[in-house]
């Protein structure tokens, strides 16, 4: 399961999507940045580097750390077996709407 294998990365993203369904996201974007980290220790081990943007009503009332923990919990074992680095943007639907209207 090498990070350099595009098919492996696609499979990994699909498994991440299935795991994150537990958070009932209304928006989910997962970007595999593993190729940008070629040669890095985590990339050599086959674990990937990902950017994740998730919008979920599950985050309402939670601080940033609790949201991150919820994502890590949903991803479960993948955090140890498939993911070396994970950059997170966790938003409630209201926060996503605010961000969208501010950028327009």
C-alpha positions as CSV (number, residue, x, y, z in Angstrom):
1,X,0.0,0.0,0.0
2,X,2.4,2.7,-1.2
3,X,1.5,6.4,-1.3
4,X,3.1,6.5,-4.7
5,X,0.4,4.2,-6.2
6,X,-2.4,6.4,-7.4
7,X,-4.9,3.5,-7.1
8,X,-3.9,3.1,-3.5
9,X,-4.5,6.8,-2.8
10,X,-8.0,6.6,-4.4
11,X,-8.9,3.6,-2.4
12,X,-7.6,5.3,0.7
13,X,-9.7,8.4,0.0
14,X,-12.8,6.3,-0.5
15,X,-12.2,4.5,2.8
16,X,-11.8,7.9,4.5
17,X,-15.1,9.0,3.0
18,X,-16.9,5.9,4.3
19,X,-15.4,6.4,7.8
20,X,-16.2,10.1,7.9
21,X,-19.9,9.3,7.0
22,X,-20.3,8.8,10.8
23,X,-20.1,12.5,11.2
24,X,-22.9,13.1,8.7
25,X,-21.0,15.7,6.6
26,X,-23.0,17.9,4.3
27,X,-19.7,18.8,2.6
28,X,-16.5,16.7,2.4
29,X,-13.4,17.4,0.4
30,X,-10.3,15.2,0.7
31,X,-7.1,16.0,-1.2
32,X,-4.2,13.6,-1.3
33,X,-1.0,15.6,-1.0
34,X,1.2,12.6,-0.7
35,X,3.1,13.2,-4.0
36,X,4.2,16.6,-2.6
37,X,5.9,14.8,0.3
38,X,7.9,12.2,-1.6
39,X,11.0,11.2,0.3
40,X,9.5,12.3,3.6
41,X,9.6,9.6,6.3
42,X,5.8,9.2,6.4
43,X,5.6,9.0,2.6
44,X,8.4,6.3,2.5
45,X,6.4,4.2,4.9
46,X,3.4,4.3,2.6
47,X,1.3,6.5,4.8
48,X,-0.3,9.5,3.1
49,X,-0.5,13.2,3.6
50,X,-4.1,14.6,3.2
51,X,-6.0,17.9,3.4
52,X,-9.5,17.5,4.6
53,X,-12.4,20.0,4.6
54,X,-15.5,18.8,6.4
55,X,-18.7,20.6,7.1
56,X,-21.0,18.9,9.6
57,X,-23.8,19.7,11.9
58,X,-22.0,17.3,14.3
59,X,-19.6,20.2,15.0
60,X,-22.1,22.6,16.4
61,X,-21.2,23.5,19.9
62,X,-17.7,21.9,19.7
63,X,-14.4,23.7,19.9
64,X,-11.6,23.1,17.4
65,X,-9.9,20.4,19.4
66,X,-13.1,18.5,20.0
67,X,-13.8,18.6,16.2
68,X,-10.4,17.3,15.4
69,X,-10.8,14.5,17.9
70,X,-14.2,13.6,16.3
71,X,-12.5,13.4,12.9
72,X,-9.6,11.3,14.3
73,X,-12.1,9.0,16.1
74,X,-14.1,8.5,12.9
75,X,-11.0,7.7,10.9
76,X,-10.0,5.2,13.6
77,X,-7.2,2.8,12.7
78,X,-6.5,4.6,9.4
79,X,-4.8,7.3,11.5
80,X,-2.2,4.6,12.3
81,X,-2.1,2.5,9.2
82,X,-2.8,4.9,6.2
83,X,-2.5,8.5,7.3
84,X,0.8,10.2,8.2
85,X,-0.3,13.8,8.1
86,X,-3.8,15.3,8.1
87,X,-4.5,19.0,7.7
88,X,-8.1,19.8,8.9
89,X,-10.7,22.4,8.2
90,X,-13.7,21.6,10.3
91,X,-16.8,23.8,10.0
92,X,-20.4,23.8,11.0
93,X,-22.9,24.5,8.2
94,X,-23.4,28.1,9.5
95,X,-19.6,28.7,9.5
96,X,-19.3,27.4,6.0
97,X,-22.1,29.7,4.8
98,X,-20.4,32.7,6.5
99,X,-17.1,31.8,4.9
100,X,-18.7,31.4,1.5
101,X,-20.5,34.7,1.7
102,X,-17.3,36.5,2.9
103,X,-15.4,35.2,-0.1
104,X,-18.0,36.4,-2.6
